[in-house]
């Protein structure tokens, strides 16, 4: 909501820029004329033209997000350009002079047409187009910064609404100008000095940030301001959107009675289809309302519509690719999708990210390929589907009958036999014949293997200070600043950092090689979610358990000597104990700087 308020205020402020002044006399000349034939066409023309120009800016903003993945220099150059145009408005005017010239000619044409007694609608519409062309370049630098942030969400409804909000701010100023005419014009002239100081202040701040990043004075700055990596700003927005969606940030067992973003096992009773309650209708996933409530992108399928799902039994599975509970559930979802696809079942995986790096569609594509998921995947980066279902959990399953009604839901992994029986009953109730009655056989391995619940005494632990608990390094966190940590003496389920780290709200970044993390745990499996630095350079690491190489207790992402490499942002299985489960001290040491560590998970 704050972002939209800022966009609206920015739209109001932008219209007082000097380069908008040439068109304002034409606007004020129509201030006393009928609104429907003059004011409304003018505003429509302005909004339509601005939408076209701003769409190009949004595409450019999306390129800016990707630029940081492919080249640090390209992203810094783009930020520097924004800073220079903010600091020197005359440069922005020269860069956009051809566009402004077109707008001026249209404005003059509109004025001549009106002077010759023409209809008020056409000249007013032309004047609106001219105003849009003149205004868009004025808005360019400030709008560019806003759109670069908006582009973090991709081409989505949120970006479109943000642009509309920005336009509404300027429309408010123009509407006021139409009502009170010259008095507003005089007031705008007086406010130009303030507007210029704001622009220049922003320009200095942007250029200073570029200098700091380019010179390497603070190795943590790029991580914190990078448009494409997991940043405090982006993660904060992500957490805000998730909070707006109704999700709790702290994981807990479902049995505890509180919402959880990630859940373990849950228990449900098996019921015949006729006995299942009607919980709600299936919310619209796409079609005419896709831009407001649907996925931002689909994998393995074109966008699914209500018509495509008509008469089908649907299983909606909310997941995210670094969630260990989701990974352990996916072999069953995958098996059901394959087994029942010819009997009327449609499985839809809704990927709703927890960490900002999970918003990167390329990351999701790689995960989907590695996990061998071939059913439709809806990318829910804006939490539109999440909100439509009023969901609060990873993983979460919703069972929908052939009439489009939600008949059951399950939060958390486990109880797969009961879930499959519900699928079978819904298919039979839908009129399907020869529905298999046996249960699917699943042989999961690696991180997808079921947890050893009886010996799992450790819980998911976040490393960023925003959600961390049981952190025992002396002195606690030096939030957002580089700091040399020592481990301390962790008891069961306590952990600490060693070496030079910068801890942000959602992760910790290693500033110097040789740093590590120590965790005292009790579980068969230990997993860590790390990622390489923004430049993608692989990070070598060594794992020890009770001071020795893991040997036969190594996970799938390390060898028996405990050697491994972080090559992408995902969940890594580091320990799978062989033999009796007991309390152990885990240590990981990173041989290269720049690694980003997000969370531990156990099983």
C-alpha positions as CSV (number, residue, x, y, z in Angstrom):
1,X,0.0,0.0,0.0
2,X,2.9,2.4,0.8
3,X,4.3,1.9,-2.7
4,X,1.0,2.9,-4.2
5,X,0.7,6.0,-2.0
6,X,4.2,7.1,-3.1
7,X,3.4,6.5,-6.7
8,X,0.3,8.7,-6.4
9,X,2.2,11.5,-4.7
10,X,5.0,11.2,-7.3
11,X,2.4,11.6,-10.0
12,X,1.1,14.8,-8.4
13,X,4.7,16.2,-8.0
14,X,5.9,15.3,-11.5
15,X,3.3,17.5,-13.2
16,X,5.0,20.6,-11.7
17,X,8.2,19.8,-13.7
18,X,9.3,22.7,-15.9
19,X,8.9,20.8,-19.2
20,X,5.2,20.5,-18.6
21,X,4.7,24.3,-18.5
22,X,4.4,24.7,-22.4
23,X,1.2,22.7,-22.5
24,X,-0.4,24.1,-19.4
25,X,-1.7,27.4,-21.0
26,X,-3.7,25.2,-23.5
27,X,-5.1,23.2,-20.6
28,X,-6.1,26.4,-18.7
29,X,-7.7,27.8,-21.9
30,X,-10.3,25.0,-21.6
31,X,-10.8,25.4,-17.9
32,X,-14.2,27.0,-18.2
33,X,-15.6,24.8,-21.0
34,X,-17.9,21.8,-20.6
35,X,-16.1,18.9,-19.0
36,X,-17.5,16.1,-21.1
37,X,-16.4,17.6,-24.4
38,X,-13.2,19.1,-23.2
39,X,-11.8,18.0,-19.9
40,X,-12.7,14.3,-20.1
41,X,-11.3,13.8,-23.7
42,X,-8.1,15.6,-22.6
43,X,-7.6,13.3,-19.6
44,X,-8.4,10.2,-21.7
45,X,-5.9,11.2,-24.3
46,X,-3.3,12.0,-21.7
47,X,-3.8,8.7,-19.8
48,X,-3.7,6.6,-23.0
49,X,-0.5,8.2,-24.3
50,X,1.2,8.0,-20.9
51,X,0.2,4.3,-20.7
52,X,1.9,3.6,-24.0
53,X,5.1,5.4,-23.0
54,X,5.1,3.9,-19.5
55,X,4.7,0.4,-20.9
56,X,8.0,0.9,-22.7
57,X,9.5,2.1,-19.4
58,X,8.1,-1.0,-17.7
59,X,9.8,-3.2,-20.3
60,X,13.0,-1.3,-19.7
61,X,12.6,-1.8,-16.0
62,X,12.2,-5.5,-16.5
63,X,15.4,-5.5,-18.5
64,X,17.1,-3.7,-15.6
65,X,16.2,-6.5,-13.2
66,X,17.7,-9.1,-15.6
67,X,20.7,-6.9,-16.3
68,X,22.1,-7.5,-12.8
69,X,22.0,-11.2,-13.4
70,X,24.0,-11.0,-16.6
71,X,26.3,-8.1,-15.9
72,X,27.0,-5.9,-12.9
73,X,28.3,-3.1,-15.1
74,X,25.1,-2.9,-17.1
75,X,23.0,-2.5,-13.9
76,X,25.3,0.1,-12.5
77,X,25.3,2.1,-15.8
78,X,21.5,2.1,-15.8
79,X,21.4,3.4,-12.2
80,X,24.0,6.0,-13.0
81,X,21.8,7.2,-15.9
82,X,18.8,7.6,-13.6
83,X,21.0,9.5,-11.2
84,X,22.4,11.9,-13.8
85,X,19.0,12.7,-15.3
86,X,17.6,13.4,-11.8
87,X,20.5,15.7,-11.1
88,X,20.5,17.4,-14.5
89,X,16.9,17.8,-15.7
90,X,18.1,19.6,-18.8
91,X,19.9,16.4,-19.9
92,X,16.7,14.4,-19.6
93,X,14.9,17.1,-21.7
94,X,17.6,16.9,-24.4
95,X,17.3,13.1,-24.5
96,X,13.6,13.3,-24.9
97,X,13.4,16.4,-27.2
98,X,12.0,14.5,-30.2
99,X,9.1,13.2,-28.1
100,X,8.5,16.6,-26.6
101,X,8.5,18.2,-30.1
102,X,5.8,15.8,-31.3
103,X,3.7,16.7,-28.2
104,X,4.2,20.4,-28.9
105,X,3.1,20.1,-32.5
106,X,0.0,18.2,-31.4
107,X,-0.8,20.8,-28.8
108,X,-0.5,23.6,-31.4
109,X,-2.7,21.6,-33.8
110,X,-5.3,21.2,-31.2
111,X,-5.3,24.9,-30.4
112,X,-5.6,25.8,-34.1
113,X,-8.5,23.4,-34.6
114,X,-10.3,24.9,-31.6
115,X,-9.6,28.4,-32.9
116,X,-11.3,27.6,-36.2
117,X,-14.5,26.6,-34.4
118,X,-14.0,22.8,-34.5
119,X,-15.6,20.4,-32.1
120,X,-14.2,20.5,-28.6
121,X,-13.8,16.8,-28.3
122,X,-11.2,16.2,-31.1
123,X,-8.9,19.1,-30.1
124,X,-9.2,18.2,-26.5
125,X,-8.3,14.6,-27.2
126,X,-5.3,15.8,-29.2
127,X,-4.3,18.0,-26.4
128,X,-4.5,15.1,-24.0
129,X,-2.2,13.1,-26.3
130,X,0.2,16.1,-26.4
131,X,0.1,16.4,-22.6
132,X,0.9,12.7,-22.3
133,X,3.9,13.0,-24.6
134,X,5.1,16.1,-22.8
135,X,4.5,14.7,-19.3
136,X,6.0,11.2,-19.8
137,X,9.5,12.5,-20.5
138,X,9.2,14.8,-17.4
139,X,8.2,11.8,-15.4
140,X,11.0,9.7,-16.8
141,X,13.7,9.8,-14.1
142,X,11.4,9.4,-11.1
143,X,9.2,7.0,-12.9
144,X,12.2,5.0,-14.0
145,X,13.2,4.4,-10.4
146,X,9.6,3.4,-9.5
147,X,9.3,1.1,-12.4
148,X,12.6,-0.6,-11.8
149,X,11.3,-1.5,-8.3
150,X,8.0,-2.6,-9.8
151,X,9.8,-4.7,-12.4
152,X,10.9,-6.9,-9.5
153,X,7.4,-8.4,-9.8
154,X,7.6,-8.9,-13.5
155,X,4.9,-7.9,-16.0
156,X,1.9,-8.2,-13.7
157,X,-1.3,-6.7,-12.5
158,X,0.6,-4.9,-9.7
159,X,2.9,-3.1,-12.2
160,X,-0.1,-2.0,-14.3
161,X,-2.0,-0.8,-11.2
162,X,1.1,1.0,-10.1
163,X,1.3,2.9,-13.4
164,X,-2.4,3.6,-13.2
165,X,-1.9,5.0,-9.7
166,X,0.9,7.2,-10.9
167,X,-1.2,8.5,-13.7
168,X,-4.1,9.1,-11.3
169,X,-1.8,11.4,-9.3
170,X,-1.0,13.6,-12.4
171,X,-4.7,13.4,-13.4
172,X,-5.6,14.8,-10.1
173,X,-3.4,17.8,-10.7
174,X,-4.7,18.3,-14.2
175,X,-8.3,18.0,-13.0
176,X,-7.6,20.6,-10.4
177,X,-6.1,22.8,-13.1
178,X,-9.2,22.5,-15.2
179,X,-11.4,23.5,-12.2
180,X,-9.5,26.5,-10.9
181,X,-7.4,27.5,-14.0
182,X,-4.8,30.1,-13.6
183,X,-4.5,30.1,-9.8
184,X,-3.1,26.5,-10.0
185,X,-0.7,27.6,-12.8
186,X,0.7,30.3,-10.5
187,X,1.0,27.9,-7.6
188,X,2.8,25.4,-9.8
189,X,5.4,28.0,-10.8
190,X,6.1,28.8,-7.1
191,X,6.6,25.1,-6.3
192,X,9.1,24.4,-9.1
193,X,12.1,25.2,-6.9
194,X,11.1,22.6,-4.3
195,X,10.5,20.0,-7.0
196,X,14.0,20.6,-8.5
197,X,15.7,20.2,-5.1
198,X,13.9,16.9,-4.5
199,X,15.0,15.7,-8.0
200,X,18.6,16.7,-7.4
201,X,18.7,15.2,-3.9
202,X,17.5,11.9,-5.3
203,X,20.1,12.1,-8.1
204,X,23.0,12.6,-5.6
205,X,21.8,9.7,-3.5
206,X,21.6,7.4,-6.6
207,X,25.0,8.4,-7.9
208,X,26.6,8.0,-4.5
209,X,25.3,4.5,-4.2
210,X,26.7,3.7,-7.7
211,X,30.1,5.0,-6.7
212,X,30.1,3.0,-3.5
213,X,29.1,-0.2,-5.3
214,X,31.5,0.3,-8.2
215,X,34.5,1.0,-5.9
216,X,33.8,-2.0,-3.7
217,X,34.0,0.2,-0.5
218,X,31.3,-2.0,1.0
219,X,31.0,-5.5,-0.2
220,X,27.5,-5.8,1.3
221,X,26.0,-2.9,-0.6
222,X,25.6,-4.6,-3.9
223,X,23.8,-7.5,-2.2
224,X,21.5,-5.0,-0.4
225,X,20.6,-2.8,-3.4
226,X,20.9,-5.3,-6.2
227,X,17.7,-5.4,-8.2
228,X,17.9,-9.0,-9.1
229,X,19.2,-10.7,-6.0
230,X,17.5,-11.3,-2.6
231,X,17.6,-7.8,-1.0
232,X,16.4,-6.4,2.2
233,X,14.1,-4.1,0.2
234,X,12.7,-6.8,-2.0
235,X,12.4,-9.3,0.8
236,X,10.6,-6.6,2.9
237,X,8.1,-6.0,0.1
238,X,7.8,-9.8,-0.3
239,X,7.1,-10.2,3.5
240,X,4.6,-7.3,3.3
241,X,2.7,-8.9,0.4
242,X,2.7,-12.2,2.2
243,X,1.4,-10.5,5.3
244,X,-1.3,-8.8,3.3
245,X,-2.2,-12.3,2.0
246,X,-2.8,-13.4,5.6
247,X,0.3,-15.6,6.2
248,X,2.1,-15.9,9.4
249,X,5.9,-15.7,9.1
250,X,6.8,-18.1,11.8
251,X,6.5,-21.9,11.1
252,X,4.8,-24.1,13.6
253,X,3.0,-27.4,13.6
254,X,-0.6,-27.3,12.4
255,X,-1.6,-29.1,15.6
256,X,-0.5,-26.0,17.5
257,X,-3.6,-24.2,16.3
258,X,-1.6,-21.2,14.7
259,X,-1.1,-20.4,11.1
260,X,2.1,-21.6,9.6
261,X,3.9,-20.8,6.4
262,X,5.6,-24.2,6.3
263,X,4.1,-27.2,8.0
264,X,5.1,-30.8,8.8
265,X,2.6,-33.7,9.1
266,X,-1.1,-33.3,9.5
267,X,-3.9,-35.7,10.0
268,X,-7.2,-35.9,8.2
269,X,-10.0,-38.4,8.2
270,X,-11.0,-40.4,5.1
271,X,-14.5,-39.6,3.9
272,X,-16.6,-40.6,1.0
273,X,-17.2,-37.9,-1.6
274,X,-20.8,-37.4,-0.5
275,X,-19.7,-36.8,3.1
276,X,-17.1,-34.1,2.2
277,X,-18.3,-30.6,3.0
278,X,-18.6,-27.9,0.4
279,X,-16.1,-25.4,1.6
280,X,-16.1,-22.8,-1.2
281,X,-16.2,-22.4,-5.0
282,X,-12.9,-22.6,-6.9
283,X,-11.6,-19.1,-7.3
284,X,-10.9,-17.9,-10.9
285,X,-7.3,-18.7,-11.8
286,X,-7.1,-16.9,-15.2
287,X,-9.4,-15.9,-18.1
288,X,-10.9,-12.5,-18.1
289,X,-9.8,-11.8,-14.5
290,X,-6.3,-13.1,-14.8
291,X,-4.7,-9.7,-14.6
292,X,-6.3,-9.1,-11.2
293,X,-6.3,-12.4,-9.5
294,X,-4.3,-15.0,-11.5
295,X,-0.8,-16.2,-12.1
296,X,1.8,-14.0,-13.6
297,X,3.1,-16.9,-15.7
298,X,2.4,-20.5,-16.4
299,X,4.9,-23.4,-16.8
300,X,4.2,-26.7,-18.6
301,X,0.9,-25.3,-19.8
302,X,-0.9,-22.3,-21.3
303,X,-2.9,-20.3,-18.8
304,X,-5.7,-22.5,-17.5
305,X,-9.2,-21.0,-17.5
306,X,-12.4,-21.9,-15.8
307,X,-13.6,-23.4,-19.1
308,X,-10.6,-25.6,-19.4
309,X,-11.2,-27.0,-15.9
310,X,-15.0,-27.5,-16.3
311,X,-16.0,-31.0,-15.5
312,X,-12.5,-31.9,-14.1
313,X,-11.5,-32.9,-10.6
314,X,-8.7,-30.4,-9.6
315,X,-5.9,-30.7,-7.1
316,X,-4.4,-27.3,-6.2
317,X,-0.9,-27.7,-4.5
318,X,0.7,-24.6,-3.0
319,X,4.5,-25.0,-2.8
320,X,7.8,-23.3,-3.1
321,X,11.0,-24.9,-4.2
322,X,13.2,-24.3,-1.2
323,X,10.6,-25.6,1.3
324,X,11.7,-29.1,2.6
325,X,8.1,-30.0,3.5
326,X,7.0,-29.2,0.0
327,X,9.8,-31.2,-1.5
328,X,8.9,-34.3,0.5
329,X,5.3,-34.0,-0.7
330,X,6.0,-33.5,-4.4
331,X,6.7,-37.2,-5.2
332,X,3.2,-38.0,-4.3
333,X,1.7,-35.1,-6.2
334,X,3.8,-36.0,-9.2
335,X,2.6,-39.6,-9.0
336,X,-1.1,-38.6,-8.7
337,X,-0.8,-36.3,-11.6
338,X,0.6,-39.0,-13.8
339,X,-1.7,-41.8,-12.5
340,X,-5.0,-40.0,-12.8
341,X,-4.5,-37.5,-15.7
342,X,-6.4,-39.9,-18.0
343,X,-9.3,-40.2,-15.5
344,X,-10.2,-36.6,-15.3
345,X,-7.7,-35.2,-12.7
346,X,-5.9,-31.9,-13.3
347,X,-3.1,-31.1,-10.9
348,X,-2.0,-27.5,-10.6
349,X,1.1,-26.5,-8.7
350,X,0.9,-23.0,-7.4
351,X,4.4,-21.7,-6.8
352,X,4.2,-18.9,-4.2
353,X,7.7,-17.8,-3.1
354,X,8.9,-17.3,0.4
355,X,12.3,-15.9,-0.3
356,X,12.9,-13.2,-2.9
357,X,15.1,-15.5,-5.1
358,X,12.2,-17.8,-5.5
359,X,10.5,-15.0,-7.5
360,X,13.0,-15.5,-10.3
361,X,11.1,-17.5,-12.9
362,X,14.3,-18.9,-14.3
363,X,15.1,-20.3,-10.8
364,X,11.7,-21.9,-10.7
365,X,12.1,-23.4,-14.2
366,X,15.4,-25.0,-13.2
367,X,13.8,-26.4,-10.0
368,X,10.8,-27.8,-12.0
369,X,13.1,-29.5,-14.5
370,X,15.2,-31.0,-11.7
371,X,12.2,-32.2,-9.8
372,X,10.7,-33.6,-13.1
373,X,7.3,-31.9,-12.7
374,X,5.3,-32.0,-15.9
375,X,1.9,-30.8,-14.6
376,X,0.8,-27.1,-14.9
377,X,2.7,-24.7,-12.6
378,X,1.2,-21.3,-11.9
379,X,3.8,-18.7,-10.9
380,X,2.0,-16.8,-8.1
381,X,4.6,-14.1,-7.4
382,X,2.0,-11.5,-6.6
383,X,0.2,-13.9,-4.2
384,X,-3.0,-13.4,-6.2
385,X,-4.0,-17.1,-6.1
386,X,-2.8,-17.4,-2.5
387,X,-5.1,-14.6,-1.5
388,X,-8.0,-16.0,-3.5
389,X,-7.8,-19.2,-1.5
390,X,-7.1,-17.4,1.7
391,X,-4.2,-19.7,2.1
392,X,-1.6,-19.6,4.9
393,X,0.5,-22.7,4.5
394,X,3.3,-24.4,2.6
395,X,2.5,-27.0,1.5
396,X,-1.2,-26.8,1.2
397,X,-3.6,-28.9,-1.0
398,X,-7.1,-28.1,-2.1
399,X,-9.3,-30.8,-3.6
400,X,-11.9,-29.5,-6.0
401,X,-14.8,-31.5,-7.4
402,X,-16.0,-31.6,-11.0
403,X,-18.5,-28.8,-10.3
404,X,-15.8,-26.4,-9.2
405,X,-16.4,-26.7,-5.5
406,X,-13.6,-27.0,-2.9
407,X,-14.5,-30.2,-1.0
408,X,-11.4,-30.7,1.2
409,X,-8.1,-29.2,2.1
410,X,-4.9,-30.5,3.7
411,X,-2.1,-28.4,5.3
412,X,1.3,-30.1,5.6
413,X,2.9,-33.2,4.4
414,X,1.8,-36.7,5.2
415,X,-1.5,-38.7,5.1
416,X,-1.0,-39.4,1.5
417,X,-3.2,-42.5,1.5
418,X,-6.2,-40.4,2.7
419,X,-5.5,-37.7,0.1
420,X,-5.4,-40.2,-2.7
421,X,-8.6,-41.9,-1.6
422,X,-10.3,-38.4,-1.7
423,X,-9.1,-38.0,-5.3
424,X,-10.5,-41.4,-6.2
425,X,-13.9,-40.6,-4.6
426,X,-14.2,-37.3,-6.4
427,X,-13.3,-38.9,-9.7
428,X,-16.0,-41.6,-9.3
429,X,-18.5,-38.9,-8.2
430,X,-17.7,-37.0,-11.4
431,X,-18.8,-40.1,-13.5
432,X,-15.4,-41.4,-14.3
433,X,-15.2,-45.2,-14.8
434,X,-12.3,-47.6,-14.3
435,X,-10.7,-45.3,-11.7
436,X,-7.8,-47.2,-10.1
437,X,-8.4,-48.3,-6.6
438,X,-4.9,-49.2,-5.5
439,X,-2.6,-46.5,-4.0
440,X,0.4,-45.1,-5.8
441,X,3.8,-46.5,-5.0
442,X,6.4,-43.8,-4.3
443,X,10.1,-44.3,-3.9
444,X,11.4,-40.9,-2.9
445,X,15.1,-40.3,-2.4
446,X,17.4,-37.4,-1.5
447,X,15.6,-34.4,0.0
448,X,12.3,-35.8,-1.2
449,X,12.5,-38.8,1.1
450,X,10.0,-38.7,4.0
451,X,11.4,-37.4,7.3
452,X,12.2,-39.6,10.3
453,X,9.5,-37.9,12.5
454,X,10.3,-39.9,15.6
455,X,13.9,-38.7,15.7
456,X,13.3,-35.2,14.4
457,X,13.8,-32.9,17.3
458,X,15.1,-29.8,15.4
459,X,13.0,-27.3,13.6
460,X,13.4,-25.0,10.7
461,X,15.6,-22.1,11.6
462,X,16.0,-18.8,9.7
463,X,19.4,-17.1,9.6
464,X,18.5,-13.5,8.9
465,X,17.9,-11.4,12.0
466,X,14.2,-10.8,11.0
467,X,13.1,-14.3,11.8
468,X,16.1,-15.9,13.6
469,X,15.9,-17.7,16.9
470,X,18.3,-19.6,19.2
471,X,21.3,-17.6,17.9
472,X,24.2,-17.8,20.5
473,X,27.1,-15.9,19.0
474,X,28.3,-13.5,21.7
475,X,26.9,-10.0,21.3
476,X,24.0,-11.1,19.1
477,X,23.5,-9.7,15.6
478,X,25.1,-6.5,14.3
479,X,22.1,-5.8,12.1
480,X,23.0,-4.8,8.5
481,X,26.7,-4.2,9.2
482,X,29.9,-6.2,8.6
483,X,30.9,-7.9,11.9
484,X,33.4,-10.6,13.0
485,X,31.4,-13.3,14.9
486,X,32.5,-16.2,17.1
487,X,30.4,-19.3,17.6
488,X,30.1,-19.6,21.3
489,X,28.9,-22.9,22.7
490,X,25.6,-24.0,21.2
491,X,23.3,-26.3,23.0
492,X,20.7,-28.4,21.2
493,X,19.0,-26.4,18.5
494,X,21.2,-23.4,19.0
495,X,23.6,-22.0,16.4
496,X,26.2,-19.4,15.7
497,X,28.2,-17.7,13.1
498,X,32.0,-17.7,12.7
499,X,34.0,-15.2,10.7
500,X,33.1,-11.9,9.0
501,X,29.4,-11.7,8.1
502,X,26.8,-9.1,7.2
503,X,23.4,-10.2,8.6
504,X,20.3,-8.8,6.9
505,X,16.7,-9.3,7.8
506,X,16.3,-12.4,5.6
507,X,19.9,-13.8,5.2
508,X,23.5,-13.6,6.2
509,X,26.3,-12.8,3.6
510,X,29.9,-13.9,4.2
511,X,32.3,-11.0,3.6
512,X,35.6,-12.8,3.9
513,X,36.6,-16.4,3.1
514,X,36.9,-19.0,5.8
515,X,33.7,-18.1,7.7
516,X,31.1,-20.6,8.7
517,X,28.0,-21.6,10.7
518,X,27.8,-24.1,13.6
519,X,24.5,-25.8,14.6
520,X,23.8,-28.3,17.3
521,X,20.9,-30.5,16.0
522,X,19.0,-33.8,16.5
523,X,17.6,-35.2,13.3
524,X,18.4,-37.7,10.5
525,X,18.8,-35.0,7.9
526,X,20.2,-31.5,7.9
527,X,19.5,-29.1,5.0
528,X,20.7,-25.6,4.3
529,X,19.3,-23.0,1.9
530,X,22.2,-20.9,0.6
531,X,23.0,-19.0,-2.7
532,X,26.0,-17.7,-4.5
533,X,26.7,-13.9,-4.7
534,X,24.9,-11.8,-7.3
535,X,27.7,-12.5,-9.9
536,X,26.8,-16.2,-9.7
537,X,30.4,-17.3,-8.8
538,X,30.3,-20.8,-7.2
539,X,31.1,-21.0,-3.5
540,X,33.2,-24.0,-2.2
541,X,32.4,-25.3,1.2
542,X,33.4,-28.1,3.7
543,X,31.1,-29.8,6.1
544,X,32.0,-31.5,9.4
545,X,29.9,-33.4,11.9
546,X,31.4,-33.5,15.5
547,X,34.6,-32.2,14.0
548,X,35.0,-35.0,11.4
549,X,34.1,-35.6,7.8
550,X,30.6,-36.9,7.5
551,X,31.7,-40.2,5.7
552,X,28.6,-42.4,5.3
553,X,26.4,-39.7,6.9
554,X,26.9,-37.2,4.0
555,X,23.9,-35.7,2.2
556,X,23.3,-35.8,-1.6
557,X,25.0,-32.4,-2.1
558,X,28.3,-33.3,-0.4
559,X,30.7,-36.1,-0.7
560,X,32.0,-38.4,2.0
561,X,34.8,-36.0,2.8
562,X,32.3,-33.2,3.3
563,X,33.2,-31.2,0.1
564,X,30.6,-29.4,-1.8
565,X,29.9,-26.3,-4.0
566,X,27.0,-23.8,-3.9
567,X,26.0,-23.1,-7.5
568,X,22.5,-21.8,-7.1
569,X,19.9,-20.6,-4.7
570,X,18.1,-23.7,-3.5
571,X,17.9,-26.2,-0.7
572,X,21.1,-28.4,-0.2
573,X,21.0,-31.7,1.7
574,X,24.3,-31.7,3.7
575,X,23.7,-34.5,6.3
576,X,21.8,-37.8,6.1
577,X,22.8,-39.7,9.2
578,X,23.7,-43.4,8.9
579,X,22.8,-45.3,12.0
580,X,21.4,-44.2,15.4
581,X,20.2,-40.6,15.5
582,X,21.7,-38.6,18.3
583,X,22.7,-35.0,19.1
584,X,25.5,-33.8,16.9
585,X,27.4,-30.6,16.2
586,X,27.2,-29.6,12.5
587,X,29.7,-27.1,11.0
588,X,30.0,-25.7,7.5
589,X,32.9,-23.6,6.4
590,X,32.9,-21.6,3.2
591,X,36.2,-21.3,1.3
592,X,35.1,-18.4,-0.8
593,X,33.4,-15.1,0.2
594,X,29.9,-13.9,-0.9
595,X,27.7,-16.8,0.0
596,X,24.2,-15.9,1.2
597,X,22.7,-18.2,3.8
598,X,18.9,-18.2,4.4
599,X,17.7,-21.1,6.5
600,X,18.2,-24.6,8.0
601,X,15.7,-27.4,7.7
602,X,15.6,-30.9,9.2
603,X,14.0,-34.2,8.7
